[in-house]
Amino acid sequence: GAGHRPPYLAGRKLEQAEFRKSLSQEVVLYNIILTGLRGVGKTVLLEDFKPIALQEKWLWVGTDLSESASVSEESMAQRVITDISVVTRNIYFDVPKQMAFGFTGEAEEEKVSLGYETLWGLYTATPGLVADKLKAVFLYISPFVKKAGRRGVVFSYDEAQNLSDHREKDQYPLSVLLEVFQSVQRQGVPFLLLLVGLPTVFQKLVESRTYAERMFRVLTLKRLTDEESKEAISKPITAANCPVHFSESSIDLIIKFSGGYPYFVQFMCKEAYDAWIQLTSDGKEPSVPIKELLRKLDNDFFAGRWSFVTDRQQLLLYVIAHLDNRNDEFTIKEIVTKCKDFPKATFGKSQISQMLMSLALTGLVYKDRHGKYVFAVPLLADFIRRTVENT
């Protein structure tokens, strides 16, 4: 499933170590972006970061970012204040108790929670722009976090590629978010921003604020190595003392056709075991039904995206799927050259550029910060070749 933690988290030791290093900062000099294609385990690793942060005496807040969170600057501020109030509401501070009218004397004190109402009240009472108000809230919270014995607060946001500014509406929620964190971090406030999303997220941040490139350290999740994939397959079986094990040849098959992507490893292992249960109950010898697994994977994972692609776009994608570097970065020039091998692929350079822009909107490709293009969905090239050649 999407974001479900596997029985064993294979690999990712370097990323865990880098996150621990970021938590050791006395003054936050850089934040973290965790990025990668769909299915590489970003959300799972994000959940693995949380206990690390708690062990290191940091508070942890955050959620998935929907498009509505960045509709306006005010909605972004409300999102952030709502999130921080979840962990600060158990922090109390003393304020003078208001005496009834007509009475004088030494005022008593009462305890007030640093919850949403208090924080939003402070936000609305602060003069200035949205960024000024949000900075005031952060600066107010910071001493209380330290008094509570915490080193700081990690603000973690998944699906961060949904963040954007809206110049046509004169609303800049993404810019406000970056400005606020950069400002309070310069003042020594230990609030760390952890953004998780598709590879387009870093480019969006830099387009919004040029200094964003210096605010973040990017951790890009790649596919698992063969050895890590083998651990992901075999260690849960061993730990559970399962009476049925994959043979070495079965493990090699799953590693080959999953491409080392954690989601596909999990998908194929689950489907293989479901098939084995059926086979053994029928008295048959269990094996990995790789053709059936690929057919089910095509229907469950790829077909929905493919259905939105026009015939001409499908032909272009079929050409791209034959590039030697189809699973990495590719350029328009390389596509033009490859088109010569396909008589029906009469695409010009400008046509290819326009079609790639349209395909980027559907989430099938994206343009990276080097100006090259990449398939946004892992193993998409293999699916395209299987689908077109079997049609």
FILOSE-763910 format. One record per residue: residue in three letters; x, y, z of N, C-alpha, C in turn. Coordinates in steps of 0.1 Angstrom, whole numbers, plus 5000, padded with zeros to 4 digits. Each point is the difference from the previous one (the first is absolute). Layout:
BEGIN
ALAXYZXYZXYZ
...
//
This chain:
BEGIN
GLY500849885000499250125000500950125000
ALA499350124998500750135000500450045014
GLY501350005002500550055013500049905011
HIS499549884998500049905011501449955003
ARG500450005012501349965004500249854998
PRO501149964993500249864998500549935013
PRO500049865000500549935012501450035003
TYR500850034989501450035001500450114991
LEU500650115005500450114992501449984995
ALA500149964987501449974995500750124995
GLY501350015001500750114996499850135008
ARG500250114994499650145005500950035012
LYS501149945002500850035012500750144998
LEU500450034988500650134998499150115002
GLU498749994996499050105002499750025015
GLN499949895007499850005014501150085007
ALA501249974996501250065006500050154997
GLU499650044988500050144996498950075008
PHE498949945003498950065007500550025015
ARG500649905006500650025013500950115001
LYS500950014990500950114999499350145000
SER498950014993499350134999499450035014
LEU499749905008499450035013501150045010
SER501249984997501150045009500450154998
GLN499450074991500350144998499650095012
GLU500950075006499750105010499250114995
VAL500450054988499350104992499749944987
VAL498750004996499649944988500550074988
LEU501049944993500650064989499449944987
TYR499449895001499449944988498849915004
ASN499149994991498849925002500149884991
ILE499049915000500149874992498949994990
ILE500349964988499149964990500249854997
LEU499049925002500049864997499249984987
THR500749964989499349994988500349874992
GLY499249974990500249884992498749974992
LEU500149904992498849964992499049945009
ARG498849984994499049935008500449855001
GLY499849955012500349865003501449975005
VAL500850115003501349985005500049995016
GLY498950035006499949995014500250135008
LYS499750124994500150135007499250015012
THR498749964999499150025012500449905011
VAL500449884996500449905010501350055008
LEU500950064992501250055007499750125008
LEU499150084996499650125008499449955014
GLU499249895000499549955012501249945008
ASP501049954994501249955007500850115007
PHE499950124994500750115005499450055013
LYS498749985002499350065011500649955013
PRO500149865003500549965012501550045002
ILE500750024989501450055002500050145006
ALA499150094995499850135005499650005014
LEU499149925004499549995014501149955009
GLN500849914996501249955008501050115002
GLU500150094990501050115001499450125007
LYS498849985007499450115007499450124992
TRP499549964988499450104991498549975000
LEU499250115000498649984997499749984985
TRP499049934997499749964986498650044997
VAL499850084989498750044996500049994984
GLY498849994995499949994985498849924995
THR499950004987498949934994500249994985
ASP499149944993500050014985499650144996
LEU500650054990499650134994499149994988
SER498850055002499150004988500150134993
GLU499450014988500050134993499350115008
SER499049965008499350105007500950075011
ALA501049945004500950065010500850124995
SER500250004986500750114994499150084991
VAL498750005003499150094992500350145002
SER500350045013500350145004501150005011
GLU500550125002501050015011499349975013
GLU498850055002499349985012499749855003
SER499749924989499749865002501349935004
MET501150044994501349945004500350035015
ALA499850125004500350045014499149925010
GLN498749984996499149925008500449865001
ARG500549944988500549875000501149985010
VAL501050094999501249995009499750015015
ILE499150105003499650035014499249885005
THR499149944992499349895004500949885004
ASP501049984991500949895002500950025013
ILE500550125002500950025012499249995013
SER498750044999499250015012499749865005
VAL500149904992499749865004501049965011
VAL501350044998501049965010500350105011
THR499550134998500250105010498850025009
ARG498949934997498850025008500249955015
ASN501049915001500349945014501050095007
ILE500450114994500950095007499150125006
TYR500250025013499250115006500950115005
PHE499550125001500750115005499050085009
ASP500650085009499250085009499750144995
VAL498750045001499750144997499150065011
PRO500150135002499250065011498549974998
LYS499349965010498649974999499250145001
GLN499150024991499350124999499050015012
MET500150115007499150025012498750064996
ALA498949975007498750064997500050155001
PHE499250064993499950154999499750065014
GLY500850105003499850075013500949945011
PHE500749904998500949945010501550034997
THR500750025010501550034998500749915010
GLY501349994998500949925008501049924991
GLU500749915007501049934992499349894992
ALA500250004987499349914991500649865002
GLU499149905000500449865000500449964986
GLU500749894999500449954987499349874997
GLU499849984987499349874995500949954989
LYS499949864998500849944990499249994987
VAL500650044990499450004986500849914991
SER499349924992500649904991500550084988
LEU501249954995500650064988499349924988
GLY498750005000499349934989499650084989
TYR499149954991499750074988499450145002
GLU499050015010499450135002501050115004
THR500949965009501050095005500950054988
LEU500549904992500950034989499350084989
TRP498849964997499250084990499750145005
GLY499750015012499850135006501250094999
LEU501249945003501250084998500250044986
TYR499749914991500250024985499150124996
THR498849995003499050114996500350135007
ALA500650005012500350125007501350074995
THR500849934993501350064995499850084988
PRO500450124999499950084988500949964989
GLY499750034988500949984989499549894990
LEU500949954992499749914990499949865006
VAL499549904992499949865005501349955005
ALA501150034993501349955004500450065013
ASP499750135002500350065013499349945012
LYS498749974997499249935011500549875003
LEU500349924990500549865002501450005007
LYS500850094996501350025007499850025015
ALA499150095003499750045014499549885008
VAL499249914994499549885007501249915002
PHE500949984990501149915002501050055011
LEU500250135000500950065010499549995014
TYR498650005001499449995013500149865005
ILE499849904991500049865004501449955004
SER501050044993501349955002500549985014
PRO499950115009500549985014499249905008
PHE498749984997499349905007500449864996
VAL500449984987500549874995501249965008
LYS500950105002501349975007499749975015
LYS499050085006499749985014499449865002
ALA499449954990499449865000501049894998
GLY501350044999501049904999500249954986
ARG499550074990500249964986501050084993
ARG500749944991501150074993499450094989
GLY498949964994499450084990498749934994
VAL499650044989498849954993500349964986
VAL499649884996500149964986498650024993
PHE500050084990498750024992500149914988
SER499349895000500249904989498750014991
TYR500250014987498950014991500249914988
ASP499149904998500049914989499250064989
GLU500249954988499350054987500350154998
ALA501350045003500350145000500050064985
GLN500049914990499950054987498750084997
ASN499049985009498850084999500150145003
LEU501150045007500250145004500250084987
SER499550135000500250084989499650155003
ASP500550094993499650145001498950034989
HIS499350105002498950044990500150144997
ARG500950034991500350144996498850074995
GLU499249934992498850064994499050045011
LYS500049955012499150035010500850095011
ASP501250034998500850075009500149935014
GLN500149874999500249925012501349914999
TYR500850015010501349935000500249915012
PRO499249905002500149925012501349925001
LEU500649954989501349935000501150105004
SER500050124994501050105003499950045015
VAL498850015005499850035015500649905008
LEU499849874997500549895008501550015001
LEU500650014988501550014999500550125008
GLU499450114998500550135006499949995015
VAL498949945006499949995014501049915006
PHE500249884994501049915006501550064999
GLN500250064988501450064999500250115010
SER499050085002500150115010500249965014
VAL499249905005500149965014501249925002
GLN500449924990501349925002501250095001
ARG500050124993501150095001500050075014
GLN498849995007499950065014500349895010
GLY500449884996500349905009498949915004
VAL498850014994498949915004500249864994
PRO500049905008500349864995498849934994
PHE499550064989498949944993500549954987
LEU499949874997500549934988498949974991
LEU500150034987499049974990500549884992
LEU499149905000500249874993498949984989
LEU500450024988499049994989500249874992
VAL498949934997500149874993499150014988
GLY500649964988499150014988500849954988
LEU499350014989500549964987501250094996
PRO500849964991501250084996499850144996
THR498750044996499750134996500050105012
VAL500049955012499950095012501150105001
PHE501349954998501150095002500050114990
GLN499749974988499950104989499050115004
LYS498849955005499050105004500550095011
LEU500749955010500550085011501050114994
VAL500949964992501050094994499350114992
GLU499049964992499350104992499350105009
SER499549955012499350095009500950105007
ARG501149955005501150085007501349944996
THR500950094994501349954995500849955011
TYR499950055012500849965011499649865006
ALA498949954994499649865005501049904997
GLU500850024989501149914997501049985011
ARG500250115008500950005011499349965013
MET498749995000499349975012499949855003
PHE500149924989499749865001501249914996
ARG500049885005500849894996499149894994
VAL500249964988499149914993500549865001
LEU499149915006500249865000499149934990
THR500649954990499349944989500049855002
LEU498849945001499949855002500149934986
LYS500949914999500149924988499449865003
ARG500149924989499649865002500949935009
LEU499649895006500849925009501049924991
THR501249975006500949924994499549855000
ASP500649914992499649865000500149945014
GLU501050045007500249945014498950055009
GLU499750134999498950065009498749954996
SER499849974987498749944996499849865005
LYS501149935000500049865005499750005015
GLU500550105008499750015014498550045002
ALA499550094991498650045001499149884998
ILE500449904991499249894997500149895011
SER501249975004500249885008500050025015
LYS500450125005500050025014498649995007
PRO499050064994498749995007499549855001
ILE500349924990499749865000500749935011
THR501350035001500849935011499550045014
ALA499750135001499650065013498749945005
ALA499149974990498749945004500049855001
ASN501249944998500049855000499049944990
CYS499950064989499149954990500449864994
PRO499149914999500349874996500349994984
VAL499650114993500350004986501050114997
HIS501049974993501150104996500150014985
PHE500550124996500350014986501349934997
SER500149934989501349954995500950114995
GLU501349974998500950104995499550054986
SER499649914992499550044986498850095001
SER499149975010498850085001500450145005
ILE500950015009500550135005500650084988
ASP500849934992500650074989499050054990
LEU498949934998499050044991499350135005
ILE499750005013499350125006500950125000
ILE501349985002501050115000500050064986
LYS500149914990500150044986498850084995
PHE498849955003498850064995499450125008
SER500550005013499650125008500950124998
GLY501249974994500950114998500650065012
GLY499849935012500550055012499250115007
TYR498850034994499150105006499249935011
PRO500150065012499349945012498649964998
TYR499250094994498649984998499849874992
PHE500749994989499949884991500549875007
VAL501050015008500549895008498949955009
GLN499350095007498949965009498949944992
PHE499650074989498949964992500249864995
MET501249974994500249874994500149895011
CYS500650035011500149905011498649975005
LYS499250105002498649975005499249914990
GLU500150054988499249924989500649864999
ALA501349985001500649874999499549915011
TYR499950055012499649925011498549974999
ASP499250104996498649974998499849894989
ALA500850004990499949904989500549865006
TRP501050005008500549885006499049935009
ILE499250095008499049945008499049924992
GLN499650064988499049944992500649874994
LEU501350014995500649884994500249895010
THR500550035012500249895009498749945005
SER499050085001498749945004499449914990
ASP500550024987499549924989501049884998
GLY501049995009501049894999501050024989
LYS500250134995501050024989501350065006
GLU501049994992501350055004500050154999
PRO500450075011500050155000501250054991
SER499750114993501050074992499650154999
VAL500950084995499750144999499350024986
PRO498750034999499450024987500350144994
ILE501250024995500450134997499250074989
LYS499549924990499150064990498750065006
GLU499449925008498850045007500250125009
LEU501250005007500350115009500250134992
LEU500649994988500250124992498750054994
ARG499249914997498750044994499150075011
LYS500149955012499250065011500650145004
LEU501450004999500650135003499750104990
ASP499949964987499750094989498650065002
ASN499049915004498750045002499850095012
ASP500749975011499850075013500850135001
PHE501150004994500950125002500250094988
PHE500049944988500450084988498850044992
ALA499049914999498950014990499250135002
GLY499850045012499250135003500750124994
ARG501350015001500850114994500049994985
TRP500249884995500149994985498750034993
SER498949995007498750024994499750154996
PHE500850095006499850144998500950054989
VAL500849914994501050044989499449984987
THR500150104991499550004986500949904992
ASP499449974988500849904991501350064996
ARG500150134997501350064996500950005011
GLN499550035012500950005012500549865003
GLN499149904998500449865002501249964991
LEU499950054987501049974991501450065004
LEU499950135005501250065004500649935012
LEU499249965010500449935012500649874996
TYR499549934989500549874996501450024994
VAL500350114993501350044995500950025012
ILE499650085009500950025012500349885007
ALA499049905001500249885007501149914994
HIS500550044988501149924993501350075001
LEU500150115007501350075002500849915010
ASP501350004997500949935009500050055015
ASN499750135001500050075013498550035004
ARG499149914996498650035003499650005015
ASN500849935008499750005014500850115008
ASP500750094992500750115006499650134993
GLU500950094999499750134994500149984984
PHE499150074993500150004985499750144995
THR500450034988499950134995499150004987
ILE499550114996499250014988500849964988
LYS501350045000500949974989500149844998
GLU500149945011500149855000498749944995
ILE498950065003498749954996499950014985
VAL500450124995499950034985500949904993
THR501149975005500949904993499449865000
LYS499449965011499349875001498849994991
CYS499350114998498850004991500349944986
LYS501350014996500449964986499849854999
ASP500049935012499849854999498649964999
PHE499150105001498549975000499450084989
PRO499649944988499550084989498750085003
LYS499249955009498850085004500250115009
ALA501250015006500350105010500650124994
THR499150084993500450124993499950125009
PHE500850015010499950115010501250094998
GLY499750135000501050104999500450045014
LYS501050085001500650045014498950085008
SER499450094993499050085007498849925004
GLN499649904992498849925003500449915013
ILE501249955000500449925011500050085013
SER500550124999500050095012498650035005
GLN499150034991498650025004499449885006
MET500249894994499449875005500649965014
LEU501250025002500649975013499550095011
MET499750134996499450095010498649955004
SER499249954990498749955003500149875008
LEU501049924997500149875007500550035015
ALA500750115002500450045013498850035009
LEU499050064993498850045008499249885004
THR500149894993499349875003500849925010
GLY501350055003500849935010500849884995
LEU500249994987500749894994501550034998
VAL500350124998501450044999500250135008
TYR501250045002500350135006501350054995
LYS500250135001501250064995500950035013
ASP501249955000500850015012500850145000
ARG500750025010500750135001501150024990
HIS500449894993501150004990499450034986
GLY498650025000499450024987499749884992
LYS500249885006499849874993498649955005
TYR499649894993498749945004500249865006
VAL499149975008500049875007498649945001
PHE499949874999498749945003499750025015
ALA498850055003499650025014499549885007
VAL499849894992499549885006501049894998
PRO500549935010501049894998499549894991
LEU500949954992499849884991498950034990
LEU499750134997499050034991500449964986
ALA501350014996500449964987499749864997
ASP500349915010499749864998498549974998
PHE499250075007498549994999499650044986
ILE500550124995499750054987500349904989
ARG501249945001500449904989499149885001
ARG499749955012499249885001498650034994
THR499550125004498650034996499950024985
VAL500850084994499950034986500349884991
GLU501049925004500449894992499049885001
ASN499250005011499049905001498650044995
THR499950124995498750064995499849964986
//
